[in-house]
Amino acid sequence: MFRRISSLARTGLSAMAAACVALTGPVAEAAPSSKGNLPIVRDAEIEQLVTEYAAPLLKAAGLSRSGIEIILVNSSDFNAFVSGSRIFVNTGAILATETPGQLQGVLAHEMGHLAGGHQLRLRERIENAKVLTAVTSLLGLGVAAAGAATGSREAAQAGTGIMAGGTGLAARDLMAYKRGEEMTADRAALTYLERAGLSGRGLVDSFRNLDRQSFFSRSSGRNYLSSHPMPNDRAAAIEDAARRSPYWSKPDDPRLVERHQLARAKIAAYTGSPGDAKRLFSRDPRSIAAFYGDAIETHLAGSSSSALKKVDALIAARPQNPWFAELKGEILLEAGRGAEAAKAYRTATKLDRSNSSLLRAEIGQALVVSGDPAVLPEAIDLIEEALRRDPSNANAYRFLAMAYGRKGDIGRAELATAEQYWNTGRLTDARIFAARAAQKLAPSTPAGRRARDIVSTPRP
Ligand SMILES: [Zn+2]
């Protein structure tokens, strides 16, 4: 299930930490500022694919034991960035990359920032820039410089304005420094790709693509041209080195190529306008990805019987694909056919080699919708087990609340609702429900303690 969540709570994402505007060019956007919520996407199919892309590169970068997390951001802009030990990848970047190698190039570049410790050094530079600003009394420039360097849109625009005025010494120093870091990360990316036995061609192609207008992009990104290297210049800077790799001509794994196209079809269907998925595959309208996009669009348009026929055809063509079975579960679930949906999700779980906790929660969610009181205990077990492995699955809490509500356990239902709000960044609502739950749950139980924790935890 492709699920958009309004914001990511507890990311600890600060403007200072969001150091990277990955592949900045005419169509790129900035990292979100600390003030705005970060819209994220949870989807087992796409998470698994990107995790598989990243695994050999993390190993090559010496980061495989660093607990690096990959988070999908619901944004149509071509971007990726790092914060702390997280790599954020926009759905727009996945949509715009035509091959697995292009997205792996983007991931390798981000790992170059992580392995190089760029976030930390950029923070020091920003502090120095602020001091310089204070000394030279350039009013407001500290903020502008910090914004430009960290990718905060409004601040960067202000920074660009000051740059145009020719007064921004501190800002100019920071921008030059940031350009240098981008080049360093590009070179590191090539090293990791070669160590992983992968071609650097995808990274070069990503830069070239960025010079053309991206499929869904609405931003021109002109403000970044002063602070970031032009994509074509970056492509030229690394292409010779990339061509010297013994893997330059090595093609992408054909199985990954199809999965990449399926992920793009899914993103186009769920985040675009009706017809976007079809347009994306207009050159290949008989491909499995084109049919997948069409099945999802039909489902989203509310034609469940037609969508079921289409997904059954997909399952017949690829009986081992867990995500087609998952889509069937979602169509049945939203048609209110909970018991059949649970069956489809069980099939998906059996086929899924990654043992996704999102999928396991979906079996429980479907059982709740089935309305059969006899299956409520199993539904609760499945959802709670999935939440122990992945406590940020906000959607699962909604169904957990329903299940406890039907059992008449109002305290736990309210606690689950509090968790749902907590994990979507609605902290005031979370506290209201946690306070109600705390009145009903004994303080000595884990649930009672958790309710009191939510009430008393300060805003992250
Ligand atoms: Zn970068």
Residues whose N, C-alpha, C, O or C-beta is under 5 A from the ligand:
A	BS01	ZN	C20 V21 A22 E182 A185
